[in-house]
Amino acid sequence: MNLDLFSTTTDDGVIKTQIAEQAWHLADLVHAQDEQIKVLLREIIQQAPLRQMVTPGGQLMSVSMTSCGDFGWVSDQAGYRYQSLDPRSNLPWPNMPALFKTLAKEAAEKVGFENFEPDSCLINCYAIGTRLSLHQDKNEVDFSHPIVSVSLGLPATFLFGGLQRNAPQTRLALQHGDIVVWGGLSRLAYHGVLPLAAGEHGLFGQQRINLTFRKSH
């Protein structure tokens, strides 16, 4: 379902739309930084290649992923967790670029989450037809910190629900450069992504890249 959304414009001209209690959509916040972000992503992926992880139940995830920062998110038959070493190389994850951290902090501040200090950035790569089922981000130690999610490349339909899996959902059309921030009363809201429609983005090609910033510890 689509819920009535309330939009305002920040002092610097960013369109800010509230999608739930303490959950916001920020339109086209990346602006001219996208080419620099692409270069930084290429460097990260060279160090810690994208891979399809396995769920605890033994299923292969459709979305390819990697991480940067002090901790990376990992899934395997031992469970979901954050760890400081990339299990593929047994080396530390690539450093989180200063540009990434600044972007996440500024987005959080625009919607009232001050002093956000992400220590992990999960990088998800969606190919045509891939999706992300409804889930909660609950592997972090302290839920007082928000989640900041940056969309790059092809547009996607983002589902944002409530604290129960069967709660009504808002369908949000995310474009390249959009950011969604949620925390507080919505920190454990269920969310997901519908199957990615075919298309071609001028900078990122036939894919969507999602950067999700968290304070894991």
Backbone as a chain_set.jsonl record, in Angstrom:
{"seq": "MNLDLFSTTTDDGVIKTQIAEQAWHLADLVHAQDEQIKVLLREIIQQAPLRQMVTPGGQLMSVSMTSCGDFGWVSDQAGYRYQSLDPRSNLPWPNMPALFKTLAKEAAEKVGFENFEPDSCLINCYAIGTRLSLHQDKNEVDFSHPIVSVSLGLPATFLFGGLQRNAPQTRLALQHGDIVVWGGLSRLAYHGVLPLAAGEHGLFGQQRINLTFRKSH", "coords": {"N": [[0.848, -1.186, 0.0], [0.33, 2.354, -0.451], [1.145, 4.977, 1.623], [0.033, 8.194, 2.859], [2.411, 10.646, 2.429], [4.56, 13.019, 3.968], [6.146, 15.88, 2.916], [8.933, 18.111, 3.122], [11.158, 20.901, 2.604], [14.578, 21.213, 3.149], [16.875, 23.654, 4.592], [18.997, 23.795, 2.811], [17.861, 23.062, 0.446], [17.169, 20.382, 0.022], [14.795, 17.866, -0.622], [12.781, 16.497, 1.769], [11.155, 13.729, 2.942], [8.857, 12.377, 5.135], [8.455, 9.046, 5.978], [7.655, 7.346, 7.945], [7.349, 7.108, 11.536], [10.126, 8.776, 12.679], [11.55, 8.121, 10.383], [12.869, 8.74, 7.205], [12.934, 9.953, 3.829], [15.359, 11.206, 1.699], [15.775, 13.145, -1.049], [17.85, 12.747, -3.858], [20.434, 13.284, -2.685], [23.082, 12.748, -3.106], [24.117, 14.063, -5.336], [26.708, 15.659, -7.095], [28.662, 13.904, -6.333], [28.699, 11.334, -7.218], [30.377, 10.165, -9.189], [32.883, 10.158, -7.973], [32.274, 8.496, -5.824], [31.852, 6.113, -7.225], [34.468, 5.521, -8.103], [35.718, 5.096, -5.617], [34.255, 2.899, -4.733], [35.064, 0.969, -6.593], [37.725, 0.601, -5.803], [37.369, -0.438, -3.23], [36.036, -2.849, -3.8], [37.966, -4.169, -5.242], [39.715, -4.87, -3.208], [38.104, -6.306, -1.43], [36.231, -8.439, -2.781], [32.921, -8.511, -4.282], [30.453, -10.855, -3.238], [28.186, -13.662, -3.125], [26.517, -14.413, -0.332], [25.707, -17.04, 2.036], [22.705, -18.052, 3.575], [21.829, -18.77, 7.062], [20.211, -20.993, 6.811], [21.226, -22.276, 4.636], [20.694, -21.317, 2.086], [21.51, -19.656, -0.976], [22.147, -16.257, -1.222], [20.579, -13.849, -3.346], [21.478, -11.296, -3.869], [24.59, -9.724, -4.374], [27.371, -8.947, -2.257], [29.556, -6.902, -0.202], [31.768, -5.354, 2.216], [32.864, -2.353, 3.933], [34.89, -0.575, 6.336], [35.256, -0.69, 9.961], [34.018, -3.017, 10.69], [32.47, -5.784, 9.051], [29.456, -7.046, 7.59], [28.338, -10.362, 7.846], [27.123, -13.436, 6.594], [26.487, -16.835, 7.072], [26.337, -20.411, 7.504], [26.708, -20.435, 10.182], [25.375, -18.274, 11.132], [24.039, -14.846, 11.24], [26.075, -11.933, 11.455], [28.433, -9.4, 12.59], [31.858, -8.912, 11.791], [35.377, -8.29, 12.196], [37.204, -9.138, 10.32], [37.463, -10.005, 6.891], [35.983, -12.894, 5.839], [36.709, -14.172, 3.522], [39.322, -13.471, 2.847], [40.594, -13.334, 5.231], [41.619, -10.97, 6.121], [41.572, -7.541, 7.37], [38.587, -5.626, 6.693], [38.285, -3.303, 3.927], [39.159, 0.144, 4.516], [36.698, 2.55, 5.509], [35.865, 5.028, 3.276], [36.469, 8.547, 3.736], [34.642, 10.241, 2.475], [32.363, 8.609, 2.276], [31.658, 8.266, 4.991], [31.182, 10.921, 5.765], [29.002, 11.579, 4.114], [27.026, 9.834, 5.135], [26.832, 10.712, 7.81], [25.985, 13.393, 7.467], [23.509, 13.022, 6.221], [22.109, 11.706, 8.276], [22.092, 13.722, 10.222], [20.44, 15.625, 9.03], [17.888, 14.731, 9.49], [17.599, 14.692, 12.176], [19.191, 12.921, 13.68], [21.793, 13.149, 15.515], [25.381, 13.12, 15.726], [26.007, 10.633, 14.591], [28.07, 7.898, 14.065], [29.144, 5.888, 11.909], [30.428, 2.561, 11.774], [30.486, 0.592, 9.978], [29.908, -0.237, 6.604], [27.716, -1.706, 4.563], [27.76, -3.056, 1.378], [25.635, -3.575, -1.168], [24.899, -5.251, -4.169], [22.642, -5.212, -6.694], [21.522, -7.153, -9.27], [19.636, -7.253, -12.367], [16.356, -8.252, -11.705], [16.868, -9.254, -9.142], [16.098, -9.259, -5.615], [15.26, -8.107, -2.277], [14.155, -9.642, 0.504], [11.593, -8.971, 3.01], [12.86, -7.828, 6.076], [14.47, -7.29, 9.278], [16.947, -5.024, 10.485], [18.94, -6.152, 12.771], [21.272, -7.073, 13.896], [23.04, -5.458, 15.123], [24.709, -3.99, 17.98], [23.685, -1.875, 19.512], [20.668, -0.357, 19.348], [20.078, 2.328, 19.325], [21.22, 3.869, 17.417], [20.85, 5.168, 14.078], [19.924, 3.759, 10.837], [21.414, 4.303, 7.71], [20.76, 4.517, 4.363], [21.902, 4.41, 1.106], [21.092, 4.922, -2.25], [22.184, 3.911, -5.453], [22.553, 3.996, -8.995], [20.314, 1.962, -10.912], [16.754, 2.621, -10.613], [14.655, 1.634, -7.824], [12.058, -0.166, -6.07], [11.316, 0.408, -2.837], [10.347, -1.154, 0.103], [8.8, -0.28, 3.067], [7.937, -1.118, 6.218], [6.35, -1.962, 9.328], [6.85, -2.761, 12.819], [6.093, -5.351, 12.934], [6.053, -8.193, 10.803], [3.791, -8.401, 9.174], [2.726, -5.875, 9.052], [1.245, -2.859, 7.6], [2.716, -1.572, 4.562], [4.799, 0.97, 3.203], [5.339, 1.872, -0.126], [8.11, 2.929, -1.765], [9.51, 4.792, -4.306], [12.706, 4.658, -5.205], [15.328, 6.635, -6.42], [18.43, 7.102, -8.253], [20.896, 8.344, -6.137], [19.245, 8.927, -3.999], [18.509, 8.874, -0.455], [17.655, 6.96, 2.388], [16.78, 7.233, 5.748], [16.45, 5.744, 8.88], [15.425, 5.321, 12.276], [15.261, 5.327, 15.903], [11.908, 5.102, 16.866], [11.294, 3.666, 14.625], [13.421, 2.046, 14.182], [13.668, -0.774, 14.132], [12.037, -1.499, 12.067], [10.465, -3.526, 9.577], [11.753, -4.041, 6.301], [12.379, -3.983, 2.735], [13.227, -4.828, -0.711], [11.712, -4.699, -3.865], [11.782, -6.923, -6.788], [14.382, -5.999, -9.018], [13.846, -3.921, -11.751], [14.452, -4.152, -15.304], [16.91, -2.13, -16.929], [19.077, 0.656, -17.722], [21.618, 2.403, -16.306], [23.334, 5.486, -16.562], [25.838, 5.76, -15.285], [26.242, 3.541, -13.596], [25.383, 1.336, -14.973], [23.677, -1.763, -15.667], [22.532, -2.254, -13.028], [21.872, -1.955, -9.496], [23.334, -0.282, -6.828], [23.609, -0.402, -3.373], [24.394, 1.343, -0.491], [24.692, 0.747, 2.837], [24.795, 2.163, 5.903], [25.875, 1.551, 9.179], [26.046, 1.597, 12.794], [27.672, -0.71, 14.261], [28.788, -1.7, 16.584]], "CA": [[0.0, 0.0, 0.0], [1.018, 3.624, -0.399], [0.631, 5.83, 2.672], [0.233, 9.616, 2.617], [3.731, 11.034, 2.882], [4.677, 14.451, 4.227], [7.433, 16.361, 2.419], [9.374, 19.476, 3.384], [12.444, 21.212, 1.986], [15.546, 21.679, 4.129], [17.466, 24.963, 4.307], [19.892, 23.707, 1.653], [17.109, 22.691, -0.743], [16.925, 18.943, -0.096], [13.413, 17.456, -0.353], [12.784, 15.53, 2.866], [9.822, 13.153, 3.054], [8.719, 11.448, 6.245], [7.77, 7.83, 5.544], [7.157, 6.7, 9.157], [7.908, 7.778, 12.714], [11.594, 8.812, 12.698], [12.058, 7.512, 9.143], [12.826, 9.802, 6.214], [13.519, 9.832, 2.491], [16.043, 12.413, 1.249], [15.865, 13.001, -2.498], [19.013, 13.173, -4.636], [21.397, 13.93, -1.79], [24.458, 12.465, -3.522], [24.476, 15.146, -6.26], [27.862, 15.508, -7.988], [29.678, 13.03, -5.74], [28.509, 9.938, -7.609], [31.533, 9.636, -9.92], [33.919, 9.883, -6.977], [31.828, 7.307, -5.097], [32.092, 4.944, -8.07], [35.902, 5.229, -8.04], [36.005, 4.532, -4.297], [33.672, 1.554, -4.701], [35.926, 0.075, -7.366], [38.899, 0.303, -4.975], [36.936, -1.324, -2.144], [35.695, -4.167, -4.341], [39.229, -4.818, -5.596], [40.281, -5.434, -1.984], [37.151, -7.249, -0.833], [35.296, -8.628, -3.892], [31.525, -8.857, -4.065], [30.185, -12.285, -3.177], [26.865, -14.073, -2.683], [26.645, -15.136, 0.925], [24.768, -18.13, 2.29], [21.911, -17.85, 4.782], [22.004, -19.861, 8.035], [19.482, -22.169, 6.343], [21.928, -22.886, 3.518], [20.268, -20.768, 0.804], [22.389, -18.645, -1.556], [21.502, -14.956, -1.389], [20.609, -13.391, -4.737], [22.214, -10.034, -3.925], [26.025, -9.815, -4.081], [27.685, -7.939, -1.248], [30.831, -6.809, 0.499], [31.694, -4.334, 3.26], [34.049, -1.583, 4.305], [34.786, -0.056, 7.69], [35.881, -1.5, 11.011], [33.342, -4.303, 10.755], [31.669, -6.156, 7.899], [28.337, -7.947, 7.883], [28.615, -11.695, 7.314], [26.101, -14.466, 6.758], [26.829, -18.2, 6.667], [25.537, -21.377, 8.252], [26.875, -20.159, 11.609], [24.466, -17.199, 11.507], [24.281, -13.468, 10.815], [26.912, -11.267, 12.447], [29.496, -8.511, 12.142], [33.198, -9.298, 12.216], [36.399, -7.332, 11.769], [37.981, -9.709, 9.225], [36.764, -10.561, 5.74], [36.214, -14.341, 5.895], [37.261, -14.65, 2.255], [40.768, -13.236, 2.816], [41.076, -13.29, 6.62], [42.23, -9.659, 6.308], [40.583, -6.52, 7.732], [37.827, -5.033, 5.61], [38.832, -2.014, 3.488], [38.759, 1.305, 5.29], [35.562, 3.314, 5.013], [36.33, 6.323, 2.795], [35.964, 9.718, 4.457], [33.461, 10.719, 1.764], [31.231, 7.768, 2.661], [31.275, 8.566, 6.377], [30.61, 12.272, 5.789], [27.682, 11.507, 3.494], [26.116, 9.176, 6.076], [26.646, 11.589, 8.975], [25.197, 14.558, 7.074], [22.135, 12.576, 6.002], [21.509, 11.458, 9.59], [21.879, 15.004, 10.891], [19.329, 16.354, 8.396], [16.6, 14.246, 9.998], [17.583, 14.755, 13.63], [20.06, 11.953, 14.351], [23.085, 13.805, 15.675], [26.565, 12.378, 16.191], [26.076, 9.276, 14.039], [29.442, 7.516, 13.72], [29.078, 4.521, 11.37], [31.669, 1.779, 11.755], [30.323, -0.445, 8.967], [29.126, 0.075, 5.406], [27.402, -2.9, 3.779], [27.606, -2.712, -0.034], [24.814, -4.572, -1.844], [24.81, -5.085, -5.621], [21.446, -5.845, -7.229], [21.407, -7.361, -10.704], [18.254, -7.253, -12.827], [15.534, -9.351, -11.211], [17.138, -9.615, -7.751], [15.26, -8.578, -4.64], [15.629, -8.311, -0.879], [12.914, -9.93, 1.212], [11.37, -8.192, 4.219], [13.726, -8.226, 7.187], [14.864, -6.251, 10.221], [18.381, -4.912, 10.768], [18.963, -6.359, 14.223], [22.519, -7.702, 14.335], [23.865, -4.433, 15.752], [24.733, -4.079, 19.439], [22.937, -0.775, 20.122], [19.663, 0.092, 18.397], [19.839, 3.767, 19.43], [21.81, 4.506, 16.242], [20.012, 4.967, 12.891], [20.414, 3.133, 9.606], [21.443, 5.236, 6.585], [20.789, 3.69, 3.159], [22.148, 5.242, -0.072], [20.773, 4.225, -3.501], [22.956, 4.304, -6.631], [22.268, 3.196, -10.181], [18.927, 1.811, -11.355], [15.712, 2.857, -9.606], [14.136, 0.439, -7.157], [10.918, 0.039, -5.182], [11.691, 0.096, -1.463], [9.221, -1.431, 0.987], [9.084, 0.074, 4.461], [6.793, -1.532, 7.011], [6.328, -1.668, 10.756], [7.631, -3.624, 13.703], [5.651, -6.712, 12.676], [6.23, -8.507, 9.381], [2.532, -8.235, 8.44], [2.247, -4.492, 9.157], [1.154, -2.166, 6.307], [4.004, -1.131, 4.015], [4.909, 2.071, 2.259], [6.166, 1.596, -1.307], [8.848, 4.151, -2.054], [10.308, 4.709, -5.533], [14.033, 5.232, -4.954], [16.108, 6.983, -7.602], [19.868, 7.267, -8.059], [21.252, 9.455, -5.275], [18.341, 9.063, -2.853], [18.939, 8.296, 0.817], [16.623, 6.705, 3.391], [17.332, 7.167, 7.106], [15.446, 5.387, 9.868], [15.948, 5.032, 13.608], [14.289, 5.6, 16.953], [10.726, 4.249, 16.916], [11.26, 2.831, 13.413], [14.737, 1.417, 13.983], [13.535, -2.204, 13.84], [10.978, -1.7, 11.071], [10.725, -4.441, 8.457], [11.946, -3.351, 5.03], [12.873, -4.849, 1.672], [13.304, -4.253, -2.055], [11.065, -5.527, -4.879], [12.722, -7.305, -7.858], [14.898, -4.866, -9.783], [13.398, -3.909, -13.144], [15.507, -3.98, -16.302], [17.211, -0.757, -17.293], [20.499, 0.997, -17.915], [21.979, 3.68, -15.695], [24.474, 6.053, -17.28], [27.099, 5.609, -14.563], [26.384, 2.241, -12.936], [24.991, 0.256, -15.865], [22.466, -2.552, -15.421], [22.564, -2.711, -11.645], [21.668, -0.992, -8.414], [24.248, -0.416, -5.692], [23.07, 0.174, -2.14], [25.337, 1.495, 0.614], [23.95, 0.818, 4.099], [25.704, 2.524, 6.992], [25.401, 1.161, 10.512], [26.935, 1.564, 13.967], [27.455, -2.113, 14.603], [29.281, -1.983, 17.942]], "C": [[0.881, 1.233, 0.0], [0.372, 4.485, 0.676], [0.849, 7.284, 2.285], [1.568, 10.029, 3.233], [3.805, 12.546, 2.983], [6.069, 14.915, 3.841], [7.677, 17.808, 2.832], [10.691, 19.679, 2.645], [13.379, 21.769, 3.057], [16.123, 23.021, 3.699], [18.378, 24.939, 3.086], [19.195, 23.11, 0.429], [16.837, 21.218, -0.941], [15.466, 18.641, 0.247], [13.442, 16.296, 0.634], [11.35, 15.04, 3.066], [9.778, 12.172, 4.209], [7.908, 10.246, 5.795], [7.202, 7.029, 6.711], [7.713, 7.505, 10.331], [9.437, 7.637, 12.71], [12.22, 8.043, 11.527], [11.818, 8.494, 8.004], [13.468, 9.391, 4.897], [14.086, 11.185, 2.106], [16.329, 12.258, -0.234], [17.174, 13.55, -3.043], [20.059, 13.897, -3.801], [22.839, 13.75, -2.254], [24.992, 13.532, -4.477], [25.711, 14.777, -7.092], [28.933, 14.569, -7.44], [29.644, 11.624, -6.31], [29.699, 9.357, -8.365], [32.673, 9.311, -8.964], [33.555, 8.645, -6.158], [32.086, 6.047, -5.914], [33.562, 4.545, -8.042], [36.256, 4.567, -6.714], [35.431, 3.117, -4.168], [34.539, 0.553, -5.45], [37.148, -0.334, -6.532], [38.535, -0.656, -3.845], [36.72, -2.737, -2.662], [36.939, -4.902, -4.832], [39.855, -5.488, -4.38], [39.401, -6.522, -1.384], [36.042, -7.486, -1.856], [33.865, -8.914, -3.44], [31.37, -10.372, -4.063], [28.74, -12.519, -2.745], [27.032, -14.923, -1.433], [25.541, -16.171, 1.061], [24.019, -17.836, 3.582], [22.195, -18.968, 5.784], [21.281, -21.142, 7.628], [20.099, -22.83, 5.127], [21.538, -22.373, 2.147], [21.241, -19.688, 0.328], [21.611, -17.345, -1.741], [21.621, -14.494, -2.838], [21.43, -12.118, -4.905], [23.674, -10.281, -3.584], [26.417, -8.7, -3.132], [29.136, -8.011, -0.794], [30.679, -5.699, 1.526], [32.966, -3.508, 3.289], [33.797, -0.988, 5.682], [35.455, -0.978, 8.685], [35.29, -2.902, 11.082], [32.564, -4.528, 9.462], [30.57, -7.111, 8.315], [28.556, -9.262, 7.146], [27.412, -12.599, 7.567], [26.658, -15.797, 6.265], [26.024, -19.15, 7.547], [25.722, -21.247, 9.761], [25.987, -19.01, 12.074], [24.832, -15.86, 10.891], [25.094, -12.753, 11.887], [27.806, -10.224, 11.772], [30.832, -9.069, 12.615], [34.223, -8.39, 11.566], [37.228, -7.832, 10.596], [37.063, -10.223, 8.124], [37.014, -12.067, 5.727], [36.822, -14.9, 4.613], [38.78, -14.535, 2.225], [41.423, -13.348, 4.181], [41.872, -12.012, 6.896], [41.169, -8.665, 6.765], [39.835, -6.018, 6.495], [38.483, -3.728, 5.159], [38.335, -0.88, 4.381], [37.529, 1.965, 4.674], [36.063, 4.678, 4.537], [35.701, 7.484, 3.568], [34.704, 10.273, 3.797], [32.222, 9.924, 2.155], [30.732, 8.164, 4.052], [30.619, 9.948, 6.474], [29.206, 12.284, 5.221], [26.665, 10.913, 4.464], [25.817, 10.079, 7.274], [25.758, 12.78, 8.627], [23.74, 14.18, 6.83], [21.422, 12.352, 7.334], [21.184, 12.769, 10.306], [20.682, 15.757, 10.328], [17.969, 15.918, 8.924], [16.627, 14.068, 11.516], [18.407, 13.74, 14.38], [21.471, 12.527, 14.413], [24.159, 12.793, 16.081], [26.562, 10.911, 15.752], [27.494, 8.993, 13.576], [29.436, 6.082, 13.191], [30.436, 3.834, 11.41], [31.605, 0.655, 10.724], [29.489, 0.096, 7.816], [28.947, -1.22, 4.624], [27.097, -2.464, 2.353], [26.87, -3.851, -0.717], [24.736, -4.249, -3.327], [23.629, -5.904, -6.138], [21.554, -5.952, -8.739], [19.923, -7.332, -11.082], [17.519, -8.483, -12.284], [15.787, -9.739, -9.761], [16.321, -8.736, -6.811], [15.829, -8.806, -3.244], [14.342, -8.486, -0.093], [12.811, -9.094, 2.49], [12.217, -8.732, 5.371], [13.918, -7.034, 8.123], [16.383, -6.212, 10.307], [18.549, -4.989, 12.28], [20.213, -7.095, 14.704], [23.46, -6.718, 15.008], [23.733, -4.524, 17.28], [23.763, -3.083, 20.075], [21.961, -0.203, 19.092], [19.348, 1.581, 18.511], [20.401, 4.532, 18.229], [20.957, 4.212, 15.011], [20.69, 4.099, 11.839], [20.355, 4.192, 8.508], [21.689, 4.427, 5.321], [20.848, 4.575, 1.918], [21.91, 4.413, -1.334], [21.577, 4.799, -4.662], [22.563, 3.416, -7.801], [20.789, 3.135, -10.499], [17.933, 2.111, -10.235], [15.205, 1.546, -9.025], [12.919, 0.825, -6.329], [11.274, -0.498, -3.809], [10.428, -0.082, -0.642], [9.622, -1.086, 2.412], [7.829, -0.178, 5.281], [6.878, -1.102, 8.459], [7.15, -2.659, 11.542], [7.199, -5.085, 13.622], [5.725, -6.972, 11.174], [4.955, -8.225, 8.568], [1.961, -6.824, 8.544], [2.134, -3.86, 7.773], [2.51, -1.615, 5.876], [3.828, 0.088, 3.123], [5.794, 1.619, 1.107], [6.799, 2.905, -1.751], [9.705, 3.946, -3.298], [11.634, 5.424, -5.299], [14.768, 5.434, -6.262], [17.587, 7.063, -7.233], [20.133, 8.512, -7.204], [20.363, 9.665, -4.079], [18.916, 8.374, -1.622], [17.718, 8.099, 1.709], [17.329, 6.546, 4.74], [16.209, 6.763, 8.048], [16.119, 4.998, 11.182], [14.855, 5.255, 14.632], [13.15, 4.599, 16.954], [10.618, 3.324, 15.714], [12.541, 2.032, 13.205], [14.635, -0.05, 13.597], [12.388, -2.486, 12.87], [11.418, -2.705, 10.013], [10.825, -3.637, 7.165], [12.505, -4.329, 4.007], [12.868, -4.113, 0.345], [12.633, -5.225, -3.025], [12.064, -5.888, -5.984], [13.096, -6.117, -8.738], [14.486, -4.979, -11.242], [14.577, -3.666, -14.081], [15.678, -2.505, -16.646], [18.704, -0.564, -17.446], [20.74, 2.366, -17.301], [23.266, 4.197, -16.333], [25.809, 5.835, -16.607], [27.312, 4.197, -14.03], [25.863, 1.07, -13.766], [23.715, -0.448, -15.44], [22.454, -3.129, -14.011], [22.17, -1.567, -10.705], [22.674, -1.311, -7.32], [23.61, 0.269, -4.494], [24.161, 0.188, -1.073], [24.528, 1.654, 1.895], [24.934, 1.013, 5.244], [25.069, 2.195, 8.326], [26.473, 1.433, 11.558], [26.722, 0.189, 14.569], [27.836, -2.439, 16.051], [29.247, -0.715, 18.808]], "O": [[2.043, 1.173, 0.402], [-0.839, 4.702, 0.64], [1.734, 7.591, 1.487], [1.818, 9.789, 4.414], [3.196, 13.267, 2.192], [7.062, 14.414, 4.368], [6.753, 18.62, 2.885], [11.266, 18.725, 2.121], [13.014, 22.69, 3.787], [15.89, 23.474, 2.578], [18.519, 25.951, 2.399], [19.86, 22.698, -0.521], [16.316, 20.832, -1.988], [14.955, 19.097, 1.27], [14.042, 15.254, 0.374], [10.445, 15.833, 3.326], [10.574, 11.234, 4.26], [6.798, 10.401, 5.286], [6.372, 6.141, 6.513], [8.458, 8.466, 10.138], [9.97, 6.528, 12.735], [13.266, 7.409, 11.663], [10.716, 9.018, 7.845], [14.407, 8.596, 4.858], [13.39, 12.198, 2.173], [17.046, 11.342, -0.637], [17.564, 14.676, -2.732], [20.514, 14.982, -4.161], [23.721, 14.507, -1.849], [26.175, 13.87, -4.436], [25.754, 13.716, -7.715], [30.006, 14.454, -8.031], [30.469, 10.791, -5.934], [30.007, 8.175, -8.206], [33.354, 8.298, -9.129], [34.425, 7.837, -5.833], [32.493, 5.024, -5.364], [33.876, 3.357, -7.966], [37.004, 3.59, -6.685], [36.052, 2.244, -3.562], [34.728, -0.576, -4.998], [37.555, -1.496, -6.561], [39.293, -1.575, -3.536], [37.162, -3.707, -2.046], [36.965, -6.133, -4.838], [40.459, -6.554, -4.501], [39.897, -7.535, -0.89], [35.015, -6.81, -1.813], [33.631, -9.477, -2.371], [32.064, -11.082, -4.792], [28.142, -11.674, -2.079], [27.61, -16.009, -1.472], [24.572, -16.175, 0.302], [24.62, -17.418, 4.571], [22.741, -20.005, 5.409], [21.669, -22.238, 8.033], [19.576, -23.827, 4.628], [21.988, -22.915, 1.137], [21.737, -18.898, 1.131], [20.54, -17.339, -2.347], [22.645, -14.722, -3.483], [22.013, -11.889, -5.965], [23.973, -10.971, -2.61], [25.849, -7.61, -3.197], [29.831, -9.011, -0.972], [29.587, -5.158, 1.695], [34.0, -3.902, 2.75], [32.658, -0.903, 6.141], [36.137, -1.93, 8.306], [35.963, -3.853, 11.479], [32.063, -3.582, 8.855], [30.721, -7.884, 9.261], [28.915, -9.274, 5.968], [26.773, -12.531, 8.617], [27.229, -15.877, 5.178], [25.119, -18.716, 8.259], [24.991, -21.865, 10.535], [25.852, -18.785, 13.277], [25.792, -15.745, 10.13], [24.849, -12.93, 13.08], [27.916, -10.177, 10.547], [30.927, -9.63, 13.707], [33.97, -7.795, 10.518], [37.893, -7.035, 9.934], [36.014, -10.805, 8.399], [38.167, -12.483, 5.613], [37.391, -15.992, 4.623], [39.458, -15.387, 1.651], [42.645, -13.444, 4.289], [42.704, -11.981, 7.802], [39.979, -8.912, 6.571], [40.383, -5.991, 5.394], [39.182, -3.1, 5.954], [37.234, -0.94, 4.928], [37.346, 1.937, 3.457], [36.639, 5.42, 5.333], [34.55, 7.408, 3.997], [33.794, 10.728, 4.49], [31.149, 10.498, 2.345], [29.536, 8.371, 4.259], [29.624, 10.121, 7.178], [28.314, 12.924, 5.778], [25.559, 11.436, 4.597], [24.666, 10.189, 7.698], [24.874, 13.14, 9.404], [22.835, 14.933, 7.19], [20.273, 12.758, 7.505], [20.126, 12.904, 10.921], [19.984, 16.452, 11.066], [16.996, 16.665, 8.814], [15.779, 13.375, 12.078], [18.34, 13.689, 15.608], [22.245, 12.398, 13.465], [23.875, 11.762, 16.691], [27.063, 10.047, 16.471], [28.06, 9.753, 12.79], [29.698, 5.149, 13.951], [31.464, 4.446, 11.118], [32.538, -0.137, 10.6], [28.496, 0.794, 8.022], [29.91, -1.767, 4.087], [26.257, -1.589, 2.143], [27.398, -4.957, -0.837], [24.529, -3.095, -3.7], [23.616, -7.131, -6.034], [21.667, -4.933, -9.421], [19.058, -7.38, -10.208], [18.006, -9.609, -12.392], [14.994, -10.489, -9.19], [15.912, -7.629, -7.16], [16.755, -9.594, -3.056], [13.524, -7.569, -0.031], [13.81, -8.576, 2.989], [12.277, -9.939, 5.603], [13.564, -5.904, 7.783], [17.037, -7.25, 10.213], [18.326, -4.006, 12.986], [20.216, -7.674, 15.79], [24.558, -7.093, 15.422], [22.758, -5.072, 17.796], [23.096, -3.403, 21.059], [22.379, 0.367, 18.084], [18.425, 2.055, 17.848], [20.093, 5.71, 18.045], [20.396, 3.122, 14.901], [21.868, 3.759, 11.947], [19.358, 4.903, 8.386], [22.699, 3.732, 5.21], [19.958, 5.396, 1.696], [22.464, 3.323, -1.472], [21.646, 6.015, -4.839], [22.276, 2.232, -7.626], [20.082, 4.135, -10.373], [18.222, 1.887, -9.06], [15.31, 0.49, -9.649], [12.759, 1.981, -5.936], [11.504, -1.694, -3.633], [9.532, 0.761, -0.692], [10.654, -1.541, 2.905], [6.795, 0.457, 5.074], [7.401, -0.036, 8.783], [8.038, -3.318, 11.001], [7.863, -5.961, 14.177], [5.487, -6.071, 10.37], [5.04, -7.85, 7.399], [0.813, -6.602, 8.158], [2.845, -4.27, 6.855], [3.34, -1.243, 6.706], [2.846, 0.215, 2.393], [6.867, 1.055, 1.324], [6.103, 3.868, -2.072], [10.531, 3.034, -3.342], [11.676, 6.651, -5.205], [14.831, 4.538, -7.105], [17.948, 7.089, -6.056], [19.649, 9.6, -7.516], [20.671, 10.491, -3.22], [19.696, 7.427, -1.723], [16.848, 8.967, 1.78], [18.325, 5.833, 4.863], [15.134, 7.364, 8.027], [17.213, 4.433, 11.205], [13.677, 5.359, 14.29], [13.379, 3.392, 17.031], [9.926, 2.308, 15.774], [12.721, 1.41, 12.158], [15.446, -0.528, 12.804], [11.836, -3.586, 12.858], [12.579, -2.734, 9.606], [10.082, -2.677, 6.958], [13.04, -5.378, 4.368], [12.547, -2.927, 0.28], [12.933, -6.419, -3.023], [13.094, -5.227, -6.11], [12.239, -5.334, -9.147], [14.737, -5.993, -11.893], [15.573, -3.051, -13.698], [14.716, -1.737, -16.652], [19.488, -1.503, -17.314], [20.147, 3.361, -17.717], [24.18, 3.421, -16.609], [26.828, 5.734, -17.291], [28.441, 3.708, -14.012], [25.898, -0.072, -13.308], [22.789, 0.175, -14.921], [22.374, -4.343, -13.827], [22.145, -0.395, -11.081], [22.844, -2.467, -6.935], [23.128, 1.397, -4.599], [24.776, -0.84, -0.791], [23.755, 2.604, 2.021], [25.78, 0.162, 5.52], [23.905, 2.505, 8.581], [27.662, 1.491, 11.243], [25.749, -0.059, 15.28], [27.269, -3.346, 16.66], [29.624, -0.758, 19.979]]}, "num_chains": 1, "name": "protein.A"}
